[in-house]
Amino acid sequence: MELYFDNAATTPLLPAVKDAIREQMCAFGNPSSLHRKGKEAEDILTSTRRLLLHALGAEGGKVIFTGSGTEANNLAILGTARLLAGRGRHIVSTAVEHPSVLEPLRALQRQGWEVSFVQPDADGSVAVADVLAAVREDTVLVTMMHVNNETGAILPVDEVGRALAKNPKVRFHVDGIQAFGKLARPVRASRADLYTLSGHKLGAPKGVGALYVRDGVSLEPVVYGGGQEYGLRSGTQNVLGIAALKAAVEVMSEGIDKAWQHVSRLCERMVAGLRALPQCQVHVPEPHSPYILNASFPGLRGEVLVHAFESKGLYVSTGSACSTKTGHSSPSHVLTAMGLDESAVDGAIRLSFTRWITEEEVNEALSIIEQQTRWLRNIL
C-alpha cells in the first residue's frame, strides 16, 4: 500500500478534475478569438473567475490567471513595488515565507528597497503586534503567508488585514497557497488586497494559479504582450488547466469545515503517535493547520528518513519541495528562524494531509516511521 503524505508539495488529480480535463480537451479555442470556439473558451474563464471569487469570499474584484502560485506571488509583489515606488520603498514581510515570496523581495533589496522581515516565535507563530510595529510611513506593502508550508502555522492575516484596512496607503498581499481550499472564504476574513492560490495544491494539475486583486487596487504587469488578464498577465490562457482548477475548487468548497474537523482528528492521532516515539520532537504552532505537520528526529538526517520511509511505501518530505532540488540545498530557513538547533533542523520531516486520508493510513504511517527510525538508529 502506498501512503502519500506529501500533499503540501503537490496533490494527486481529483477524479472530478480528470473528468473535466477529458471533457474540455475539445475546447481548444483561443479565449481572445471572436468566433464560437473562442467564446466557448472565454466562458470557461468567466465561470471559473466567478467561482473563485465566491470561494474566496470576495465582494467584487478580479481574478488574474497565472501559470503558477509562484508567478502570482511575483506579480503581487513586483507589480505593487513597481507601481508604488514613488510613494515609498519599504516592504514588511516575515522570515518564514515561501521562496516565491522571499526571492522577489531579495530582488527588490538588490534594487535599493528595504524589507523588514518579522521573526517568528519559537513555535513558528508570528505576532500581530510585531507585524504592525514594522510598518512605517514609507511602507507600501505588507506581504505574508496565510499558512506556513513547512510547519502549518496559521499566520494572523485576519488581524493584520483589519488593522491595515485603516491605512489605505499600504497594500496587503496574502500568499494563500496552503490555505485556499482548507479555510473557508479567506479574503472576506483577511480583507486582503491581493490573495494568491495554486491549482496543484487542490487536486488540479500543475501549471495553473491565480491572483485575486481587490477592486481599486492597481498593479504594474511583469509579463507584457497581448494584454490578456486585464493587461496584467499577457499570454494565451491555459484554458484546460483553468477548467481543471474550476472542477477542483467545486470539490474542495464542499464540506470544507467538516473536512477540517476530520483532518484535525487525523493530525492529533499522528502527533500523539510521534510524541510516543523516542527522540522525536513535534512542532505544532498555535494556531495551526492540521493539513501540515513538522517533526524532527535529532541525530538522523531528513533526506535519509525520506528514503527510508519511501522504501516501505510512505511518502513524506523534508520541507518545501520548491527548494530541495535547486542544487544548493540548505537548512530550512523556517526552522532556523524558530531557533531550533542544527540537529533538529537537519532531522526534520514534513507530513501533509488531505481530507481523503484515513485513520488506518495514519496508523500504518506511524508504524513505518517507528520501524524505520529504530532501524536507522541501530545501524548509524
C-alpha positions, 0 to 999 in steps of 0.5 A, a space after each residue: 500500500 502506498 501512503 502519500 503524505 506529501 500533499 503540501 508539495 503537490 496533490 494527486 488529480 481529483 477524479 472530478 478534475 480528470 473528468 473535466 480535463 477529458 471533457 474540455 480537451 475539445 475546447 481548444 479555442 483561443 479565449 481572445 478569438 471572436 468566433 464560437 470556439 473562442 467564446 466557448 473558451 472565454 466562458 470557461 474563464 468567466 465561470 471559473 473567475 466567478 467561482 473563485 471569487 465566491 470561494 474566496 469570499 470576495 465582494 467584487 474584484 478580479 481574478 488574474 490567471 497565472 501559470 503558477 502560485 509562484 508567478 502570482 506571488 511575483 506579480 503581487 509583489 513586483 507589480 505593487 513595488 513597481 507601481 508604488 515606488 514613488 510613494 515609498 520603498 519599504 516592504 514588511 514581510 516575515 522570515 518564514 515565507 515561501 521562496 516565491 515570496 522571499 526571492 522577489 523581495 531579495 530582488 527588490 533589496 538588490 534594487 535599493 528597497 528595504 524589507 523588514 522581515 518579522 521573526 517568528 516565535 519559537 513555535 513558528 507563530 508570528 505576532 500581530 503586534 510585531 507585524 504592525 510595529 514594522 510598518 512605517 510611513 514609507 511602507 507600501 506593502 505588507 506581504 505574508 503567508 496565510 499558512 506556513 508550508 513547512 510547519 502549518 502555522 496559521 499566520 494572523 492575516 485576519 488581524 493584520 488585514 483589519 488593522 491595515 484596512 485603516 491605512 489605505 496607503 499600504 497594500 496587503 498581499 496574502 500568499 494563500 497557497 496552503 490555505 485556499 481550499 482548507 479555510 473557508 472564504 479567506 479574503 472576506 476574513 483577511 480583507 486582503 488586497 491581493 490573495 494568491 492560490 495554486 491549482 496543484 495544491 487542490 487536486 488540479 494539475 500543475 501549471 495553473 494559479 491565480 491572483 485575486 486583486 481587490 477592486 481599486 487596487 492597481 498593479 504594474 504587469 511583469 509579463 507584457 504582450 497581448 494584454 490578456 488578464 486585464 493587461 496584467 498577465 499577457 499570454 494565451 490562457 491555459 484554458 484546460 488547466 483553468 477548467 481543471 482548477 474550476 472542477 477542483 475548487 467545486 470539490 474542495 468548497 464542499 464540506 470544507 469545515 467538516 473536512 477540517 474537523 476530520 483532518 484535525 482528528 487525523 493530525 492529533 492521532 499522528 502527533 500523539 503517535 510521534 510524541 510516543 516515539 523516542 527522540 522525536 520532537 513535534 512542532 505544532 504552532 498555535 494556531 495551526 493547520 492540521 493539513 501540515 505537520 513538522 517533526 524532527 528526529 535529532 541525530 538522523 538526517 531528513 533526506 535519509 528518513 525520506 528514503 527510508 520511509 519511501 522504501 516501505 511505501 510512505 511518502 513524506 518530505 523534508 520541507 518545501 519541495 520548491 527548494 530541495 532540488 535547486 542544487 544548493 540545498 540548505 537548512 530550512 530557513 523556517 526552522 532556523 528562524 524558530 531557533 531550533 538547533 542544527 540537529 533538529 533542523 537537519 532531522 526534520 520531516 514534513 507530513 501533509 494531509 488531505 481530507 481523503 486520508 484515513 485513520 488506518 493510513 495514519 496508523 500504518 504511517 506511524 508504524 513505518 516511521 517507528 520501524 524505520 527510525 529504530 532501524 536507522 538508529 541501530 545501524 548509524 
